[in-house]
């Protein structure tokens, strides 16, 4: 096989690896618990290949604008797009610079993306910017394990993991990131990954609102 062909194959590996993991039962159970809360105009940061689409209520969601910078992930979204009745538009963009006006979204969703964005605080600031007054952020995110062996293992493999999983880090704390970015969490669910996914530590899901919205109430 030629060098250029090998390079093309290798470029697809992170998307294949991440997509397979995100299709797992544990991820899907968290989405099922959180995403039916979405209403109106929805902006999903980290749309990936569209595993979230089956969990939106078409009677409550007007449209989903999927933010996804990875071309291979956008290509993999085709089967999910064909199977949903929710209107969807996928946009090539990153979470740190959302291509939409202020106060234009009823719901912003971050779906296992704060582990990968370069600047989670900037990403969440953008989420707050585009939310309408009274709008909510829905989140499903994985993060660092509780202190102990699993956390030490995460620290040991994090560099390699990032290369394999498209820049994902195992060492962020999504609830802490939300607090730093000025969000107040409402209901939060938490679960530990087990089995082959154990090195992902734990994941959390729930909703949050910007403190600026609280101040306006």
Biotite code that builds the C-alpha atoms (Angstrom):
import biotite.structure as struc

atoms = struc.array([
    struc.Atom([0.000, 0.000, 0.000], chain_id="A", res_id=1, res_name="UNK", atom_name="CA", element="C"),
    struc.Atom([1.337, 3.454, -0.873], chain_id="A", res_id=2, res_name="UNK", atom_name="CA", element="C"),
    struc.Atom([2.294, 5.979, 1.800], chain_id="A", res_id=3, res_name="UNK", atom_name="CA", element="C"),
    struc.Atom([-0.523, 8.342, 0.812], chain_id="A", res_id=4, res_name="UNK", atom_name="CA", element="C"),
    struc.Atom([-3.059, 5.504, 1.145], chain_id="A", res_id=5, res_name="UNK", atom_name="CA", element="C"),
    struc.Atom([-1.730, 4.606, 4.574], chain_id="A", res_id=6, res_name="UNK", atom_name="CA", element="C"),
    struc.Atom([-2.009, 8.230, 5.640], chain_id="A", res_id=7, res_name="UNK", atom_name="CA", element="C"),
    struc.Atom([-5.632, 8.370, 4.497], chain_id="A", res_id=8, res_name="UNK", atom_name="CA", element="C"),
    struc.Atom([-6.428, 5.181, 6.410], chain_id="A", res_id=9, res_name="UNK", atom_name="CA", element="C"),
    struc.Atom([-4.727, 6.490, 9.563], chain_id="A", res_id=10, res_name="UNK", atom_name="CA", element="C"),
    struc.Atom([-6.646, 9.778, 9.330], chain_id="A", res_id=11, res_name="UNK", atom_name="CA", element="C"),
    struc.Atom([-9.890, 7.796, 9.556], chain_id="A", res_id=12, res_name="UNK", atom_name="CA", element="C"),
    struc.Atom([-8.857, 5.787, 12.615], chain_id="A", res_id=13, res_name="UNK", atom_name="CA", element="C"),
    struc.Atom([-9.731, 8.383, 15.296], chain_id="A", res_id=14, res_name="UNK", atom_name="CA", element="C"),
    struc.Atom([-13.219, 8.903, 13.865], chain_id="A", res_id=15, res_name="UNK", atom_name="CA", element="C"),
    struc.Atom([-13.808, 5.145, 13.659], chain_id="A", res_id=16, res_name="UNK", atom_name="CA", element="C"),
    struc.Atom([-12.559, 4.618, 17.205], chain_id="A", res_id=17, res_name="UNK", atom_name="CA", element="C"),
    struc.Atom([-14.600, 7.473, 18.699], chain_id="A", res_id=18, res_name="UNK", atom_name="CA", element="C"),
    struc.Atom([-17.706, 6.589, 16.719], chain_id="A", res_id=19, res_name="UNK", atom_name="CA", element="C"),
    struc.Atom([-17.615, 2.983, 17.918], chain_id="A", res_id=20, res_name="UNK", atom_name="CA", element="C"),
    struc.Atom([-17.260, 4.056, 21.544], chain_id="A", res_id=21, res_name="UNK", atom_name="CA", element="C"),
    struc.Atom([-20.014, 6.669, 21.304], chain_id="A", res_id=22, res_name="UNK", atom_name="CA", element="C"),
    struc.Atom([-22.377, 4.028, 19.937], chain_id="A", res_id=23, res_name="UNK", atom_name="CA", element="C"),
    struc.Atom([-22.059, 1.962, 23.125], chain_id="A", res_id=24, res_name="UNK", atom_name="CA", element="C"),
    struc.Atom([-24.934, 1.285, 25.514], chain_id="A", res_id=25, res_name="UNK", atom_name="CA", element="C"),
    struc.Atom([-23.492, 3.405, 28.336], chain_id="A", res_id=26, res_name="UNK", atom_name="CA", element="C"),
    struc.Atom([-23.333, 6.525, 26.172], chain_id="A", res_id=27, res_name="UNK", atom_name="CA", element="C"),
    struc.Atom([-26.796, 5.865, 24.784], chain_id="A", res_id=28, res_name="UNK", atom_name="CA", element="C"),
    struc.Atom([-28.357, 5.460, 28.216], chain_id="A", res_id=29, res_name="UNK", atom_name="CA", element="C"),
    struc.Atom([-27.062, 8.878, 29.280], chain_id="A", res_id=30, res_name="UNK", atom_name="CA", element="C"),
    struc.Atom([-28.357, 10.486, 26.099], chain_id="A", res_id=31, res_name="UNK", atom_name="CA", element="C"),
    struc.Atom([-31.737, 8.843, 26.618], chain_id="A", res_id=32, res_name="UNK", atom_name="CA", element="C"),
    struc.Atom([-31.985, 10.388, 30.084], chain_id="A", res_id=33, res_name="UNK", atom_name="CA", element="C"),
    struc.Atom([-31.025, 13.923, 29.041], chain_id="A", res_id=34, res_name="UNK", atom_name="CA", element="C"),
    struc.Atom([-31.825, 14.749, 25.419], chain_id="A", res_id=35, res_name="UNK", atom_name="CA", element="C"),
    struc.Atom([-35.631, 14.452, 25.536], chain_id="A", res_id=36, res_name="UNK", atom_name="CA", element="C"),
    struc.Atom([-35.478, 17.717, 27.542], chain_id="A", res_id=37, res_name="UNK", atom_name="CA", element="C"),
    struc.Atom([-34.418, 19.614, 24.399], chain_id="A", res_id=38, res_name="UNK", atom_name="CA", element="C"),
    struc.Atom([-36.925, 22.078, 22.949], chain_id="A", res_id=39, res_name="UNK", atom_name="CA", element="C"),
    struc.Atom([-37.204, 24.500, 20.046], chain_id="A", res_id=40, res_name="UNK", atom_name="CA", element="C"),
    struc.Atom([-34.096, 25.514, 18.137], chain_id="A", res_id=41, res_name="UNK", atom_name="CA", element="C"),
    struc.Atom([-31.330, 23.166, 19.269], chain_id="A", res_id=42, res_name="UNK", atom_name="CA", element="C"),
    struc.Atom([-27.610, 23.675, 18.746], chain_id="A", res_id=43, res_name="UNK", atom_name="CA", element="C"),
    struc.Atom([-25.628, 20.485, 19.306], chain_id="A", res_id=44, res_name="UNK", atom_name="CA", element="C"),
    struc.Atom([-21.905, 21.047, 19.791], chain_id="A", res_id=45, res_name="UNK", atom_name="CA", element="C"),
    struc.Atom([-19.947, 17.921, 18.948], chain_id="A", res_id=46, res_name="UNK", atom_name="CA", element="C"),
    struc.Atom([-22.627, 16.421, 16.715], chain_id="A", res_id=47, res_name="UNK", atom_name="CA", element="C"),
    struc.Atom([-20.301, 13.608, 15.629], chain_id="A", res_id=48, res_name="UNK", atom_name="CA", element="C"),
    struc.Atom([-22.090, 11.040, 13.500], chain_id="A", res_id=49, res_name="UNK", atom_name="CA", element="C"),
    struc.Atom([-25.504, 11.816, 14.960], chain_id="A", res_id=50, res_name="UNK", atom_name="CA", element="C"),
    struc.Atom([-25.972, 9.226, 17.704], chain_id="A", res_id=51, res_name="UNK", atom_name="CA", element="C"),
    struc.Atom([-28.074, 11.795, 19.558], chain_id="A", res_id=52, res_name="UNK", atom_name="CA", element="C"),
    struc.Atom([-30.783, 12.141, 16.921], chain_id="A", res_id=53, res_name="UNK", atom_name="CA", element="C"),
    struc.Atom([-32.895, 9.212, 18.066], chain_id="A", res_id=54, res_name="UNK", atom_name="CA", element="C"),
    struc.Atom([-33.353, 10.824, 21.483], chain_id="A", res_id=55, res_name="UNK", atom_name="CA", element="C"),
    struc.Atom([-34.818, 14.179, 20.457], chain_id="A", res_id=56, res_name="UNK", atom_name="CA", element="C"),
    struc.Atom([-38.587, 14.522, 20.699], chain_id="A", res_id=57, res_name="UNK", atom_name="CA", element="C"),
    struc.Atom([-39.803, 15.613, 17.236], chain_id="A", res_id=58, res_name="UNK", atom_name="CA", element="C"),
    struc.Atom([-42.876, 17.117, 18.854], chain_id="A", res_id=59, res_name="UNK", atom_name="CA", element="C"),
    struc.Atom([-40.733, 19.486, 20.950], chain_id="A", res_id=60, res_name="UNK", atom_name="CA", element="C"),
    struc.Atom([-37.700, 20.165, 18.753], chain_id="A", res_id=61, res_name="UNK", atom_name="CA", element="C"),
    struc.Atom([-38.071, 22.486, 15.751], chain_id="A", res_id=62, res_name="UNK", atom_name="CA", element="C"),
    struc.Atom([-34.587, 21.950, 14.335], chain_id="A", res_id=63, res_name="UNK", atom_name="CA", element="C"),
    struc.Atom([-31.144, 20.656, 15.266], chain_id="A", res_id=64, res_name="UNK", atom_name="CA", element="C"),
    struc.Atom([-28.090, 22.567, 14.120], chain_id="A", res_id=65, res_name="UNK", atom_name="CA", element="C"),
    struc.Atom([-25.184, 20.144, 14.457], chain_id="A", res_id=66, res_name="UNK", atom_name="CA", element="C"),
    struc.Atom([-21.734, 21.653, 14.968], chain_id="A", res_id=67, res_name="UNK", atom_name="CA", element="C"),
    struc.Atom([-19.051, 19.246, 13.746], chain_id="A", res_id=68, res_name="UNK", atom_name="CA", element="C"),
    struc.Atom([-15.550, 20.107, 12.444], chain_id="A", res_id=69, res_name="UNK", atom_name="CA", element="C"),
    struc.Atom([-14.516, 16.547, 11.515], chain_id="A", res_id=70, res_name="UNK", atom_name="CA", element="C"),
    struc.Atom([-15.228, 15.631, 7.899], chain_id="A", res_id=71, res_name="UNK", atom_name="CA", element="C"),
    struc.Atom([-15.190, 11.880, 8.550], chain_id="A", res_id=72, res_name="UNK", atom_name="CA", element="C"),
    struc.Atom([-17.737, 12.247, 11.340], chain_id="A", res_id=73, res_name="UNK", atom_name="CA", element="C"),
    struc.Atom([-19.984, 14.343, 9.105], chain_id="A", res_id=74, res_name="UNK", atom_name="CA", element="C"),
    struc.Atom([-19.767, 11.639, 6.446], chain_id="A", res_id=75, res_name="UNK", atom_name="CA", element="C"),
    struc.Atom([-20.703, 8.976, 8.989], chain_id="A", res_id=76, res_name="UNK", atom_name="CA", element="C"),
    struc.Atom([-23.816, 10.924, 9.978], chain_id="A", res_id=77, res_name="UNK", atom_name="CA", element="C"),
    struc.Atom([-25.704, 10.032, 6.779], chain_id="A", res_id=78, res_name="UNK", atom_name="CA", element="C"),
    struc.Atom([-27.550, 6.934, 8.129], chain_id="A", res_id=79, res_name="UNK", atom_name="CA", element="C"),
    struc.Atom([-28.725, 8.807, 11.231], chain_id="A", res_id=80, res_name="UNK", atom_name="CA", element="C"),
    struc.Atom([-29.908, 11.748, 9.138], chain_id="A", res_id=81, res_name="UNK", atom_name="CA", element="C"),
    struc.Atom([-32.017, 9.425, 6.991], chain_id="A", res_id=82, res_name="UNK", atom_name="CA", element="C"),
    struc.Atom([-33.692, 7.821, 9.988], chain_id="A", res_id=83, res_name="UNK", atom_name="CA", element="C"),
    struc.Atom([-34.838, 10.937, 11.878], chain_id="A", res_id=84, res_name="UNK", atom_name="CA", element="C"),
    struc.Atom([-37.926, 13.078, 11.418], chain_id="A", res_id=85, res_name="UNK", atom_name="CA", element="C"),
    struc.Atom([-36.295, 16.066, 13.132], chain_id="A", res_id=86, res_name="UNK", atom_name="CA", element="C"),
    struc.Atom([-34.971, 18.705, 10.700], chain_id="A", res_id=87, res_name="UNK", atom_name="CA", element="C"),
    struc.Atom([-31.169, 18.713, 10.913], chain_id="A", res_id=88, res_name="UNK", atom_name="CA", element="C"),
    struc.Atom([-28.452, 20.916, 9.463], chain_id="A", res_id=89, res_name="UNK", atom_name="CA", element="C"),
    struc.Atom([-24.792, 20.056, 10.009], chain_id="A", res_id=90, res_name="UNK", atom_name="CA", element="C"),
    struc.Atom([-22.338, 22.953, 10.038], chain_id="A", res_id=91, res_name="UNK", atom_name="CA", element="C"),
    struc.Atom([-18.567, 22.774, 9.686], chain_id="A", res_id=92, res_name="UNK", atom_name="CA", element="C"),
    struc.Atom([-17.471, 24.722, 12.758], chain_id="A", res_id=93, res_name="UNK", atom_name="CA", element="C"),
    struc.Atom([-15.899, 24.341, 16.174], chain_id="A", res_id=94, res_name="UNK", atom_name="CA", element="C"),
    struc.Atom([-17.473, 24.864, 19.564], chain_id="A", res_id=95, res_name="UNK", atom_name="CA", element="C"),
    struc.Atom([-15.251, 27.823, 20.417], chain_id="A", res_id=96, res_name="UNK", atom_name="CA", element="C"),
    struc.Atom([-16.761, 29.956, 17.617], chain_id="A", res_id=97, res_name="UNK", atom_name="CA", element="C"),
    struc.Atom([-20.405, 29.135, 16.938], chain_id="A", res_id=98, res_name="UNK", atom_name="CA", element="C"),
    struc.Atom([-21.626, 30.598, 13.629], chain_id="A", res_id=99, res_name="UNK", atom_name="CA", element="C"),
    struc.Atom([-24.875, 32.044, 14.924], chain_id="A", res_id=100, res_name="UNK", atom_name="CA", element="C"),
    struc.Atom([-26.196, 35.220, 16.519], chain_id="A", res_id=101, res_name="UNK", atom_name="CA", element="C"),
    struc.Atom([-26.604, 35.946, 20.193], chain_id="A", res_id=102, res_name="UNK", atom_name="CA", element="C"),
    struc.Atom([-29.734, 34.605, 21.904], chain_id="A", res_id=103, res_name="UNK", atom_name="CA", element="C"),
    struc.Atom([-30.780, 32.415, 18.969], chain_id="A", res_id=104, res_name="UNK", atom_name="CA", element="C"),
    struc.Atom([-31.073, 28.934, 20.528], chain_id="A", res_id=105, res_name="UNK", atom_name="CA", element="C"),
    struc.Atom([-33.617, 27.515, 22.933], chain_id="A", res_id=106, res_name="UNK", atom_name="CA", element="C"),
    struc.Atom([-31.323, 24.609, 23.822], chain_id="A", res_id=107, res_name="UNK", atom_name="CA", element="C"),
    struc.Atom([-27.601, 24.008, 23.467], chain_id="A", res_id=108, res_name="UNK", atom_name="CA", element="C"),
    struc.Atom([-26.342, 20.441, 23.756], chain_id="A", res_id=109, res_name="UNK", atom_name="CA", element="C"),
    struc.Atom([-22.779, 19.383, 24.432], chain_id="A", res_id=110, res_name="UNK", atom_name="CA", element="C"),
    struc.Atom([-22.437, 15.694, 23.690], chain_id="A", res_id=111, res_name="UNK", atom_name="CA", element="C"),
    struc.Atom([-19.137, 14.185, 24.840], chain_id="A", res_id=112, res_name="UNK", atom_name="CA", element="C"),
    struc.Atom([-17.230, 17.130, 23.405], chain_id="A", res_id=113, res_name="UNK", atom_name="CA", element="C"),
    struc.Atom([-15.716, 19.072, 26.325], chain_id="A", res_id=114, res_name="UNK", atom_name="CA", element="C"),
    struc.Atom([-13.036, 16.389, 26.449], chain_id="A", res_id=115, res_name="UNK", atom_name="CA", element="C"),
    struc.Atom([-11.896, 17.311, 22.937], chain_id="A", res_id=116, res_name="UNK", atom_name="CA", element="C"),
    struc.Atom([-12.327, 21.058, 22.374], chain_id="A", res_id=117, res_name="UNK", atom_name="CA", element="C"),
    struc.Atom([-9.158, 23.094, 22.744], chain_id="A", res_id=118, res_name="UNK", atom_name="CA", element="C"),
    struc.Atom([-10.731, 25.532, 25.203], chain_id="A", res_id=119, res_name="UNK", atom_name="CA", element="C"),
    struc.Atom([-13.766, 24.247, 27.116], chain_id="A", res_id=120, res_name="UNK", atom_name="CA", element="C"),
    struc.Atom([-14.299, 27.604, 28.831], chain_id="A", res_id=121, res_name="UNK", atom_name="CA", element="C"),
    struc.Atom([-14.527, 29.362, 25.471], chain_id="A", res_id=122, res_name="UNK", atom_name="CA", element="C"),
    struc.Atom([-16.840, 26.650, 24.169], chain_id="A", res_id=123, res_name="UNK", atom_name="CA", element="C"),
    struc.Atom([-19.202, 27.047, 27.112], chain_id="A", res_id=124, res_name="UNK", atom_name="CA", element="C"),
    struc.Atom([-19.042, 30.850, 26.835], chain_id="A", res_id=125, res_name="UNK", atom_name="CA", element="C"),
    struc.Atom([-20.249, 30.463, 23.254], chain_id="A", res_id=126, res_name="UNK", atom_name="CA", element="C"),
    struc.Atom([-23.062, 28.222, 24.459], chain_id="A", res_id=127, res_name="UNK", atom_name="CA", element="C"),
    struc.Atom([-24.127, 30.909, 26.937], chain_id="A", res_id=128, res_name="UNK", atom_name="CA", element="C"),
    struc.Atom([-23.924, 33.575, 24.233], chain_id="A", res_id=129, res_name="UNK", atom_name="CA", element="C"),
    struc.Atom([-26.248, 31.824, 21.778], chain_id="A", res_id=130, res_name="UNK", atom_name="CA", element="C"),
    struc.Atom([-28.813, 30.705, 24.380], chain_id="A", res_id=131, res_name="UNK", atom_name="CA", element="C"),
    struc.Atom([-32.008, 32.703, 24.557], chain_id="A", res_id=132, res_name="UNK", atom_name="CA", element="C"),
    struc.Atom([-32.982, 34.086, 27.967], chain_id="A", res_id=133, res_name="UNK", atom_name="CA", element="C"),
    struc.Atom([-34.366, 31.116, 29.875], chain_id="A", res_id=134, res_name="UNK", atom_name="CA", element="C"),
    struc.Atom([-32.693, 28.611, 27.520], chain_id="A", res_id=135, res_name="UNK", atom_name="CA", element="C"),
    struc.Atom([-30.856, 25.606, 28.886], chain_id="A", res_id=136, res_name="UNK", atom_name="CA", element="C"),
    struc.Atom([-27.629, 23.796, 28.241], chain_id="A", res_id=137, res_name="UNK", atom_name="CA", element="C"),
    struc.Atom([-28.008, 20.008, 28.169], chain_id="A", res_id=138, res_name="UNK", atom_name="CA", element="C"),
    struc.Atom([-24.795, 18.074, 28.675], chain_id="A", res_id=139, res_name="UNK", atom_name="CA", element="C"),
    struc.Atom([-23.565, 14.501, 28.460], chain_id="A", res_id=140, res_name="UNK", atom_name="CA", element="C"),
    struc.Atom([-19.845, 14.442, 29.192], chain_id="A", res_id=141, res_name="UNK", atom_name="CA", element="C"),
    struc.Atom([-17.177, 12.049, 30.435], chain_id="A", res_id=142, res_name="UNK", atom_name="CA", element="C"),
    struc.Atom([-14.317, 13.022, 32.696], chain_id="A", res_id=143, res_name="UNK", atom_name="CA", element="C"),
    struc.Atom([-11.618, 12.152, 35.143], chain_id="A", res_id=144, res_name="UNK", atom_name="CA", element="C"),
    struc.Atom([-12.214, 9.231, 37.496], chain_id="A", res_id=145, res_name="UNK", atom_name="CA", element="C"),
    struc.Atom([-12.351, 9.499, 41.253], chain_id="A", res_id=146, res_name="UNK", atom_name="CA", element="C"),
    struc.Atom([-8.937, 9.437, 43.002], chain_id="A", res_id=147, res_name="UNK", atom_name="CA", element="C"),
    struc.Atom([-7.330, 6.016, 42.909], chain_id="A", res_id=148, res_name="UNK", atom_name="CA", element="C"),
    struc.Atom([-5.981, 3.438, 40.498], chain_id="A", res_id=149, res_name="UNK", atom_name="CA", element="C"),
    struc.Atom([-8.277, 4.317, 37.625], chain_id="A", res_id=150, res_name="UNK", atom_name="CA", element="C"),
    struc.Atom([-7.296, 7.981, 37.749], chain_id="A", res_id=151, res_name="UNK", atom_name="CA", element="C"),
    struc.Atom([-3.595, 7.061, 37.833], chain_id="A", res_id=152, res_name="UNK", atom_name="CA", element="C"),
    struc.Atom([-4.124, 4.865, 34.779], chain_id="A", res_id=153, res_name="UNK", atom_name="CA", element="C"),
    struc.Atom([-5.889, 7.715, 32.992], chain_id="A", res_id=154, res_name="UNK", atom_name="CA", element="C"),
    struc.Atom([-2.945, 10.007, 33.654], chain_id="A", res_id=155, res_name="UNK", atom_name="CA", element="C"),
    struc.Atom([-0.559, 7.366, 32.353], chain_id="A", res_id=156, res_name="UNK", atom_name="CA", element="C"),
    struc.Atom([-2.276, 6.805, 29.009], chain_id="A", res_id=157, res_name="UNK", atom_name="CA", element="C"),
    struc.Atom([-3.746, 10.242, 28.334], chain_id="A", res_id=158, res_name="UNK", atom_name="CA", element="C"),
    struc.Atom([-1.181, 11.268, 25.709], chain_id="A", res_id=159, res_name="UNK", atom_name="CA", element="C"),
    struc.Atom([-1.561, 8.068, 23.698], chain_id="A", res_id=160, res_name="UNK", atom_name="CA", element="C"),
    struc.Atom([-5.327, 8.177, 24.134], chain_id="A", res_id=161, res_name="UNK", atom_name="CA", element="C"),
    struc.Atom([-5.450, 11.661, 22.657], chain_id="A", res_id=162, res_name="UNK", atom_name="CA", element="C"),
    struc.Atom([-3.740, 10.500, 19.462], chain_id="A", res_id=163, res_name="UNK", atom_name="CA", element="C"),
    struc.Atom([-6.057, 7.516, 19.152], chain_id="A", res_id=164, res_name="UNK", atom_name="CA", element="C"),
    struc.Atom([-9.287, 9.340, 20.009], chain_id="A", res_id=165, res_name="UNK", atom_name="CA", element="C"),
    struc.Atom([-9.018, 12.535, 17.986], chain_id="A", res_id=166, res_name="UNK", atom_name="CA", element="C"),
    struc.Atom([-7.650, 14.791, 20.717], chain_id="A", res_id=167, res_name="UNK", atom_name="CA", element="C"),
    struc.Atom([-9.852, 13.527, 23.557], chain_id="A", res_id=168, res_name="UNK", atom_name="CA", element="C"),
    struc.Atom([-8.388, 13.895, 27.039], chain_id="A", res_id=169, res_name="UNK", atom_name="CA", element="C"),
    struc.Atom([-9.393, 11.723, 29.979], chain_id="A", res_id=170, res_name="UNK", atom_name="CA", element="C"),
    struc.Atom([-8.419, 14.298, 32.576], chain_id="A", res_id=171, res_name="UNK", atom_name="CA", element="C"),
    struc.Atom([-11.066, 17.027, 32.479], chain_id="A", res_id=172, res_name="UNK", atom_name="CA", element="C"),
    struc.Atom([-13.831, 17.457, 35.037], chain_id="A", res_id=173, res_name="UNK", atom_name="CA", element="C"),
    struc.Atom([-16.950, 18.565, 33.145], chain_id="A", res_id=174, res_name="UNK", atom_name="CA", element="C"),
    struc.Atom([-18.860, 19.776, 36.212], chain_id="A", res_id=175, res_name="UNK", atom_name="CA", element="C"),
    struc.Atom([-15.901, 21.920, 37.226], chain_id="A", res_id=176, res_name="UNK", atom_name="CA", element="C"),
    struc.Atom([-15.659, 23.270, 33.669], chain_id="A", res_id=177, res_name="UNK", atom_name="CA", element="C"),
    struc.Atom([-19.324, 24.272, 33.797], chain_id="A", res_id=178, res_name="UNK", atom_name="CA", element="C"),
    struc.Atom([-18.811, 26.074, 37.085], chain_id="A", res_id=179, res_name="UNK", atom_name="CA", element="C"),
    struc.Atom([-15.758, 27.944, 35.815], chain_id="A", res_id=180, res_name="UNK", atom_name="CA", element="C"),
    struc.Atom([-17.711, 29.028, 32.716], chain_id="A", res_id=181, res_name="UNK", atom_name="CA", element="C"),
    struc.Atom([-20.496, 30.523, 34.837], chain_id="A", res_id=182, res_name="UNK", atom_name="CA", element="C"),
    struc.Atom([-23.184, 27.849, 34.606], chain_id="A", res_id=183, res_name="UNK", atom_name="CA", element="C"),
    struc.Atom([-25.354, 26.628, 37.445], chain_id="A", res_id=184, res_name="UNK", atom_name="CA", element="C"),
    struc.Atom([-26.341, 22.980, 37.190], chain_id="A", res_id=185, res_name="UNK", atom_name="CA", element="C"),
    struc.Atom([-29.831, 21.723, 37.834], chain_id="A", res_id=186, res_name="UNK", atom_name="CA", element="C"),
    struc.Atom([-30.508, 17.999, 37.844], chain_id="A", res_id=187, res_name="UNK", atom_name="CA", element="C"),
    struc.Atom([-27.319, 15.957, 37.303], chain_id="A", res_id=188, res_name="UNK", atom_name="CA", element="C"),
    struc.Atom([-26.933, 12.227, 36.706], chain_id="A", res_id=189, res_name="UNK", atom_name="CA", element="C"),
    struc.Atom([-23.611, 10.471, 37.215], chain_id="A", res_id=190, res_name="UNK", atom_name="CA", element="C"),
    struc.Atom([-22.443, 6.969, 36.293], chain_id="A", res_id=191, res_name="UNK", atom_name="CA", element="C"),
    struc.Atom([-19.194, 5.040, 36.167], chain_id="A", res_id=192, res_name="UNK", atom_name="CA", element="C"),
    struc.Atom([-18.037, 3.345, 33.017], chain_id="A", res_id=193, res_name="UNK", atom_name="CA", element="C"),
    struc.Atom([-17.356, -0.362, 33.337], chain_id="A", res_id=194, res_name="UNK", atom_name="CA", element="C"),
    struc.Atom([-15.718, -3.090, 31.294], chain_id="A", res_id=195, res_name="UNK", atom_name="CA", element="C"),
    struc.Atom([-13.839, -2.019, 28.188], chain_id="A", res_id=196, res_name="UNK", atom_name="CA", element="C"),
    struc.Atom([-14.933, 1.586, 28.731], chain_id="A", res_id=197, res_name="UNK", atom_name="CA", element="C"),
    struc.Atom([-13.618, 1.666, 32.297], chain_id="A", res_id=198, res_name="UNK", atom_name="CA", element="C"),
    struc.Atom([-10.677, 3.914, 31.462], chain_id="A", res_id=199, res_name="UNK", atom_name="CA", element="C"),
    struc.Atom([-13.128, 6.673, 30.568], chain_id="A", res_id=200, res_name="UNK", atom_name="CA", element="C"),
    struc.Atom([-13.758, 7.005, 34.282], chain_id="A", res_id=201, res_name="UNK", atom_name="CA", element="C"),
    struc.Atom([-17.204, 8.446, 34.817], chain_id="A", res_id=202, res_name="UNK", atom_name="CA", element="C"),
    struc.Atom([-19.728, 10.460, 32.915], chain_id="A", res_id=203, res_name="UNK", atom_name="CA", element="C"),
    struc.Atom([-22.325, 13.014, 33.881], chain_id="A", res_id=204, res_name="UNK", atom_name="CA", element="C"),
    struc.Atom([-25.476, 14.293, 32.262], chain_id="A", res_id=205, res_name="UNK", atom_name="CA", element="C"),
    struc.Atom([-28.040, 16.933, 33.064], chain_id="A", res_id=206, res_name="UNK", atom_name="CA", element="C"),
    struc.Atom([-28.951, 20.533, 32.448], chain_id="A", res_id=207, res_name="UNK", atom_name="CA", element="C"),
    struc.Atom([-27.519, 23.901, 33.393], chain_id="A", res_id=208, res_name="UNK", atom_name="CA", element="C"),
    struc.Atom([-28.278, 27.569, 32.910], chain_id="A", res_id=209, res_name="UNK", atom_name="CA", element="C"),
    struc.Atom([-25.900, 30.532, 32.675], chain_id="A", res_id=210, res_name="UNK", atom_name="CA", element="C"),
    struc.Atom([-25.733, 32.630, 35.818], chain_id="A", res_id=211, res_name="UNK", atom_name="CA", element="C"),
    struc.Atom([-26.464, 35.675, 33.650], chain_id="A", res_id=212, res_name="UNK", atom_name="CA", element="C"),
    struc.Atom([-29.910, 34.155, 33.027], chain_id="A", res_id=213, res_name="UNK", atom_name="CA", element="C"),
    struc.Atom([-30.420, 33.722, 36.767], chain_id="A", res_id=214, res_name="UNK", atom_name="CA", element="C"),
    struc.Atom([-29.563, 37.403, 37.285], chain_id="A", res_id=215, res_name="UNK", atom_name="CA", element="C"),
    struc.Atom([-32.254, 38.438, 34.797], chain_id="A", res_id=216, res_name="UNK", atom_name="CA", element="C"),
    struc.Atom([-34.989, 36.447, 36.562], chain_id="A", res_id=217, res_name="UNK", atom_name="CA", element="C"),
])
